[in-house]
């Protein structure tokens, strides 16, 4: 699962962040495939250069003619900037314990200054996959893992425009291809919040940001390939971050997914951010 892609870059554009000692965000996202997600995030400044981050989210999707599927996401991490080099460490959980769940460990080493950031990223994912019983399949539990490596960067093109690039490639310990068993694949492929979207072969994308006064606009384009069936999803998202009082921002996101697995899905999200500190 790609957690709130682009959110860090957007928050860096907020004038309120510079003086904040903590950030709290909450929001909801819905899509045209009856998917719904609610999220709560928090960043706490332990020192000027050390931040503790956390997030929790609940996703619900309502596939046609099947019971609803609900998943949890939780993340905890720490970020310290040694100036100009920094390091991020984190752990996360995501999934449904009755079907598919993952426990992830993450590490990033980055270099940044006022106009440029470059990060090398690593992720280890430990999966537990319960293949359901069908008329032609007895069902079983499969344990496997994946290691992902990637790069991300963001730099200012001008005082108003910024460009971000990111990519991640995963190597799995088992062959997950299920091209010939659509009965199993159909359990996972119906929404951008579906479980199958956690089993990523690779993902890549770019963001183009525009700072217009107190508002920040971002256009994000991304593509990812699913390991299980080789399907690809291409996404385009437009975001607007704008002030909401002296100590808060509100973010609106509108986007569309074009997927080989679940056709075209549109989505909308609204997030509120509150900043504390002097």
C-alpha positions, -999 to +999 in steps of 0.1 A: +000+000+000+013+034-009+004+055+021-007+091+012+016+095-017+028+131-020+016+142+015+051+150+028+059+172-002+027+191+002+032+197+039+066+211+032+049+238+011+028+250+041+040+281+058+026+268+091+049+238+091+081+259+097+069+270+132+050+238+141+061+214+169+034+189+160+010+182+132-023+163+133-042+154+102-075+136+097-094+128+065-117+106+045-114+093+009-141+077-012-142+062-047-167+053-073-163+016-066-179+020-031-145+022-014-142+043+017-111+052+039-107+072+071-073+082+083-056+099+113-019+110+111+004+128+135+039+142+134+055+152+167+087+173+169+109+157+196+136+183+187+141+207+159+157+179+138+139+148+151+103+139+143+082+110+154+055+101+129+024+079+132-007+070+112-038+048+115-064+042+088-094+020+082-105+010+047-138-005+036-147-018+002-181-032-009-174-057-038-205-067-059-224-097-046-198-103-018-195-093+019-177-061+026-139-062+032-123-041+059-086-035+064-065-016+089-033+003+083-009+015+111+025+031+109+051+044+133+084+060+124+112+084+133+131+109+112+163+126+122+182+152+101+219+153+108+222+183+083+225+178+054+221+140+057+191+124+074+176+090+081+141+077+084+131+044+101+097+030+103+074+000+108+039-006+094+010-031+094-017-033+067-044-058+057-071-082+068-060-110+091-085-134+075-072-128+040-040-108+034-018-089+058+017-075+058+042-063+084+067-039+069+100-024+080+113+007+062+145+027+061+155+058+041+188+077+038+184+111+024+203+143+016+185+177+015+190+214+015+165+243+010+159+235-027+167+198-032+161+164-016+174+130-027+164+098-008+174+062-011+146+039+002+144+003+014+114-017+025+111-053+038+075-068+037+065-099+055+032-113+041+006-138+053-018-147+025-048-169+032-060-183-002-097-189+002-114-222-005-133-225-037-152-252-056-119-262-073-093-252-047-090-264-011-075-231+002-042-227+021-020-202+040+011-189+023+039-170+040+063-150+018+083-117+018+094-090-005+123-066-005+119-032-022+145-006-032+138+028-047+148+064-051+129+096-046+138+132-052+122+167-051+137+199-063+126+235-069+124+244-106+117+281-097+105+299-066+069+288-074+073+254-092+087+221-078+092+187-094+092+154-075+101+119-089+098+086-071+102+049-079+102+016-061+109-020-073+101-052-053+116-087-054+093-114-040+105-147-024+078-167-042+060-166-076+026-150-070+013-151-106-023-164-107-031-155-143-052-186-149-073-185-117-097-156-121-119-169-092-091-160-067-081-128-085-117-115-086-117-116-048-092-088-048-097-066-079-125-042-077-113-009-062-082+012-057-085+002-020-085-035-028-061-059-012-044-067-044-029-032-046-006-041-017+012-067-038+031-043-060+058-054-085+069-018-090+056+018-087+068+050-102+055+085-105+061+122-106+046+153-090+045+189-103+038+215-076+028+251-078+030+275-049+005+303-055+005+327-026-009+308+004-022+280-017-003+249-030-014+230-061+000+196-070-005+173-101+006+137-094+010+111-122+018+075-112+019+040-125+022+006-107+022-030-117+006-058-096+027-089-089-002-114-089-015-109-124+007-083-141-020-058-143-011-021-144-028+009-129-022+045-141-033+073-118-037+111-121-045+132-090-050+170-086-045+183-050-051+217-035-037+226-001-050+259+013-050+276+047-079+271+072-073+297+098-039+306+114-031+270+126-046+247+100-048+237+063-073+218+043-064+196+014-088+185-015-078+157-038-096+146-070-082+118-091-088+089-115-074+054-118-073+035-151-066-001-142-063-034-161-078-051-131-108-029-122-113-006-152-117+032-143-123+045-108-126+081-097-118+092-061-121+122-039-105+129-005-106+157+020-079+161+048-076+186+076-042+195+091-037+213+124-004+227+135+008+232+171+037+253+184+048+289+186 
